């Protein structure tokens, strides 16, 4: 008997959305049954054309998600249309009212920090009412600086501290990410945009809260700093040309303190021309553990992969808003 294919709708066709759709096409037990985006140059086109495929897929991009959800049966929606929960709440609500499971790259849905608790509660309640599951995941947050260090603690008898460092050469990343880290800006404009929350990495605090929650760390203080990394020489990417003094990217640090001692550190450096890119994790406990991934986890490829690889567990999960440590760890779904 032939196994029923997982029916997938893609919501958001930016670089990550397109990469995710291309990956789904390689999975023999998945099929794309819908696509949503508001870009005028995409609406009405066959998704195969948008993806650069040699043949049409028979799926046309629409900007009317509500109508699509009403007429198309699907097992899951892969949502890649925003980071901030307040901005994408209406989209998530629309998908849930359509009765669809959700795997989303929205960083603020990884774990509810205090300012997002109420919206997260509403999403959880609606998901339970509709009998579906919502998961926020990705590479960072969702893996490198939270799920992976937590997985390492599985062989520890006790954990006293967790310290993670991620260094990314942003010149290898997509245009929206280079723009999001302020590449080419003046330091003054960078700080202005950071203050407006119109710029910068999203998700470091969510990772910190998730680690503290799972390890039962009671933190007296949480601090976050975001500073520009300044170019010291001319730099060039496919999208930007930087001169000395321009912003090359960000350094974003999250720290958790207990009794005046720093017990959690998440140190993210993402900038054009970063040397020695890597991901490193240090666990202080019994036993002490250290892990270093040379070159670091490739963000764009890995983000598409973890979204797709999380689908089976999300479909099988109990209804509600889940996080990456509520579900079985994803593995390569081939």
N, C-alpha and C positions, 0 to 999 in steps of 0.2 A: 504494500500500500504506500503510495507516494505521500511524503510528509507535506503538510500544508505550509506554504510559504508565509513568512512574516511580512505583513503589508505595512509599508513605511510612507509617511508624508514628511516632506522637508519644508520647514517654516524658516525662511531666511536663506538667501542665496548669495551671500557675500563670499569671500575667499574660503572661509571655513565651511560654510554651507555647501559650496560647490565641491570642495574636496571630500566632504562627507558623502554627498550624493554619488560621486564617482566611485568611492569605496564600496558603497552599498551595491552598486552595479556588479561588483566582482563576487558578491556573496550568493552562492547558488540557492540558499534557502530564504532569501529576501527579495522583495520586489517593491519598486517605487510606484505608488498609486496616486500621488498628489504632490504639488509644489506650490508654495506661497511666497510671494515677494511683492514689494510695492514699486520696484524700479520699473519705470515706464518702458525702458528698452527691453525688458524681459517679459512683461505681462502679455499673454496671448501666444507666446512662442512655445514650441515643443521643447521640453526639458532636454531632449537629446541634442537639439541645436545649441541651447545655452551651454551645455557641457562639452560641446565640440565633438559629439559622437558622429559616427559615419551614417547612422540610421536613426530615424525618429523613435522615441520611446512610447508615443501615444499618450503622453502626459503633458498637458498644457499648464504653464505657469499662470496662476491667478492672483489677483490682489483681494479677492473676497474669500477670506478664510472661513467665515461662518457658513457660507453656501457650500463650500467644498466639504466641510465636516458633516454637513447635513446629508449630503448625497453619496459620500464615499466612505466605505467601511475601511478602517485601518486599525492596526494593532498598536502603533506607536507614532508619535510625531517627534522628529528630531528638530529641536528649536535652536537656532543659531542667530538670533536677531537682536542681541543686546546683553548688557552686563548688569546694569543697575535695576534692582527689583522694582523700584517705584515706576520706572519707565516701561518695564515689560510686563507689569502685573496684569494689565488688560489683555495682553496677548496670551499669557498663561491661563487666565480665567476663560478666555474664548475657547482655547483648546480643551480645557477641562469640561466646559459645558457641552462640547461636542463629544464627550465621552471617550477621550483618547489618552492613553499613557503618554508620558513626556520624558524624553531625555534632553536636557538643555545644557548649553555651554554657559549660561548666565552665571557668572562667578558668585554673585550674592545669594544664589540659591544653594550653594554648597552647604552652608550652615547658617542659621539665623543669628546674626549679631543683634545687640539690643535694639537698635533703631529699626530693624526689619522684622522684629518678632511678631507684630500684629499681622502684617501682610503674610508672613509665613504661616501663621495660624489659620488665616482664611484659606490659603491654598491647600493646606492639609485637610481642613474641614470639607472643602468642596471636592477634593480628590476622593476622600472617603465616601462622600455622598454618591459620587459617580462610579465608585468601584474601580478606580484607576490609580496609578502610581506616578509620582513626579520625582525625578532625580536630577540634581545639578552636579555636573562633573566636568572634567577636563584634565589637562596636564598640570596646570598651576593656576588656580587651586584644583584639587581633585586627585592628585597623584604625588608629584615630586616632593612637595613641602608639607604634606599632611598624611595621605593614605600610606605612602611608602615608609616614612619613619614610624608610623603606628604599626605597620606590619612587622617591622624589625623588632619592635618591643615584644612581639609574641614569644621570643625565646629568652626574655628577661624575667628574673624573679622579682625585681623591683626596678623602677625607673625614677631617677631624681632630676634629670635634666634632658632636654632635647634641643639640639642646635642644628640648623639646616642652612646651607649656603647654596645659592643658585646664581651662576654667572652665565649670561647669554649674550652672544654677539648678535645684536639686533639687525645687523646688515644682511643676515641670512633669512630674515623673517619678512612676512607680508607687509604691504604698504600700510594698511590700517594700524598695524601694531607699531610700526616705526613712527607714524603720526601720533599715536596714542602716548608714546613715551616722550614726545616733544622734540623729536629730531629736527634740527635746524632753527629752533626758536632762540630768542634771547633769554638769558636767565630770568629777567624781570617778567617777561610774558609767561614763561614756564610757571613761576610761582603764582602768578595771577590765575592761571588756568587750574592749577592744583587746588587753590583755595575755593574755586567755583565747582570743584569735582568734575571738571570738563576734560580732564587729562589724567594720565597715569595708570598704573596697574591697578586692577580691582581684584580683591580676593585674599590679600595677605591676612587681614584681620579674621576673615572667615576660617582660614587655615589654622590660625592661632587658637581661636575659640574651639574648633573641632578637636585639636590635640589636647587642650586643657580638659575638655568635657570627657573624652575617652579615657584619659589617664587619671581623671579625678584630681587634677591639679586645682587647688583653690588659689586663685591669683589675687593678690592685693592691688596690683596695678598693671595696666596694659598701656604700652606706649608705642606709637607709630610715627616714624619720620619718613619724609619723602624729599629727597634732595636731587638737584640736577647733577648729572655727570657732564663736565665741560670738555669739549674737544680741544686737544693740545696741538693738533696739526690738521691740515686739510683732510677731509674724509669724504668718500663718495659711495653712494649705494645706487641701486636702480632707480630710486625715487628722490633722493636728496643729495645735495652737495653742501658740505659743512666747511666752514672756515674756523680757524682757532678762535675760541671764545663762544662759539655757538653751543647750544645744548646737544649733546650726543645721545642722551638717554637719562635713565633714572637709577637712583639707589633708594630702595624702599626697605625699611627695617621695621619689623614688629618684635616687641619684647614683652615677655610676661614675667612678673616679679612675685616672689613670695617671701615674706619676712625680710624685705629689702634685698633679696638675692635674685639675680636673673636666672630663671630656670628654663625659659623657652626663648630661643632666638631664631627668627626667620629673616635671613639677609638675602635680598634679591637685588642683583645688579644686572640691568638690562640696558645695553647701550651699543651704539655703532662702534665697531672696532674693538670690542672687548677681547682682551687676550686671555688665553687659557680658559675657555668656556668649560664649565663642569657643573655637576650637581654633587654635593657632599652632605652627608648626614652623620652626626655624632650623638650617640646615646650615652649618657652617663648613668650607669646603673649596675646591676648584677646579672650578667657581665656588662662591661663597657663594650660598645660596638661602634665601628666606623665603616661607612660605605662611601665610595667615590665613583661616580660615573664620568669617565673622561669624555669631553665633548658635550656632555649634558644630553638630556632627552630632547630630541628634535621636536620643537613645540607644535608646528603646524601639522606635520604628518601624524604626530602622536595624539593631537587633539581629535582629529577625525577618527583615528583608530579607537580611542577610548570611548567616544560617543557610540560608535557602532558596536563595539564589543560589550558595552553595558546593556544593550537592548534585551537579550534573553533574560537576564536577571530581573530587569525592571518589569517585564511582562509577567514573570512568575511571582513577583513580590506581592505582599499584602498592600491594600490600598492606602494611600496617604503620601505625605511628603517624606521621602527617605533621604539619607545621605550615604556617601560612599562606604562608610563603615557599617551601615545597616544591612547591606547586601553582600552576597558572595563576591570576592575579588574578581574583576573581569579578567579574561584571558583571550588570546587571539582567536577570534571566531572565524573559522575558515570554511 
